[in-house]
Amino acid sequence: MLSILTTIGMLAILVQMFFDASLRSQLLLSLLSWAVVLVLFFLNKRFNTRHHIDMDASEARARALLANPADDELNRAVD
């Protein structure tokens, strides 16, 4: 119940910001930035499902580099 009341309160503040001319630009820019984040999230999700990245292999490589940074030049030669 508290979550519902909190959500209603936040929406009421956003509506009030829309009707106040001095705050409208801040609201619209905030909504625009939120939309950009959502678009980038879904593009990233789509990219990750199309291009499978073997996390175990990349994690093992990172751990090996952290254990012995001198091997970094050897790893670059292999790539």
C-alpha positions in Angstrom: 0.0 0.0 0.0 2.8 2.4 0.8 4.4 1.7 -2.5 1.2 2.7 -4.3 0.9 5.9 -2.3 4.5 6.7 -3.0 4.1 6.2 -6.8 0.9 8.3 -6.8 2.8 11.1 -4.9 5.7 11.0 -7.5 3.3 11.1 -10.4 1.5 14.0 -8.8 4.8 15.9 -8.5 5.6 15.2 -12.2 2.1 16.5 -13.2 2.6 19.6 -11.1 6.0 20.2 -12.8 4.3 19.9 -16.2 1.8 22.6 -15.4 4.4 25.0 -13.9 6.0 26.8 -16.9 9.3 27.4 -15.1 9.7 23.7 -14.3 8.4 22.2 -17.6 11.8 22.3 -19.4 13.4 20.4 -16.5 10.7 17.8 -16.6 10.9 17.4 -20.4 14.7 17.1 -20.3 14.5 14.6 -17.5 12.0 12.5 -19.5 14.2 12.8 -22.6 17.3 11.5 -20.7 15.2 8.7 -19.2 14.1 7.7 -22.7 17.7 7.8 -23.9 18.7 5.4 -21.1 15.9 3.0 -21.9 16.8 3.0 -25.6 20.4 2.3 -24.8 19.4 -0.4 -22.4 17.4 -2.2 -25.0 20.0 -1.8 -27.7 22.6 -3.2 -25.4 20.3 -6.1 -24.5 19.7 -6.8 -28.2 23.5 -6.6 -29.0 24.3 -9.0 -26.2 21.8 -11.6 -27.4 23.0 -11.4 -31.0 26.7 -11.5 -30.1 27.3 -14.2 -27.5 30.2 -13.2 -25.3 31.8 -16.1 -23.4 32.0 -14.6 -19.9 33.9 -17.5 -18.5 36.7 -17.1 -21.1 36.9 -13.3 -20.7 36.9 -13.6 -16.9 39.7 -16.2 -17.0 41.7 -14.0 -19.2 41.2 -11.0 -17.0 42.2 -13.0 -13.9 45.3 -14.2 -15.7 46.3 -10.7 -16.6 45.8 -9.5 -13.0 47.9 -12.4 -11.8 50.7 -11.7 -14.2 50.6 -8.4 -16.0 53.9 -9.2 -17.8 51.9 -11.7 -19.9 49.9 -8.8 -21.4 52.2 -8.5 -24.3 52.0 -12.2 -25.0 48.2 -12.0 -25.0 48.2 -9.1 -27.4 50.4 -11.1 -29.8 47.9 -14.0 -29.6 44.9 -11.7 -30.4 
